[in-house]
Amino acid sequence: MHLKVHSIHFDADQKLINFINDKIGKLNVFHDQIIGGEVYLRLDNSDSKENKIAEIKLAVPGKDLFAKKQCRSFEEATDTAVEALRRQIRRHKTKSARD
């Protein structure tokens, strides 16, 4: 799977990029035909502490899956977004198995 990580208006360190690659790489357990994905990391302009946004788009055969989460850290936002994508993958697989 080919994964692109975009950090908007800041430079993500290698540790964060490795964390994201590891988390998204584990989704291959649930769907072995993931083509690729894109991750966008942004800082929200609000004053709240939960101003880190992770948007993940995965390309699977027949559909694109998307999750966007906002949390206190990029790691937490990535973790919750990957969990949402895992649920979407399972739903997509059961739906395509019925068709």
Buried (B, 14 or more C-beta within 10 A) or exposed (E): BEBEBEBEEEEBEEEBBEBBBEBBEEBEEBBEEBEEBBBBBBEEEEEEEBBBBBBBBBBBEEEEBBBBBBBEEBBBBBBBBBEBBBEBBEEBBEEEEEE
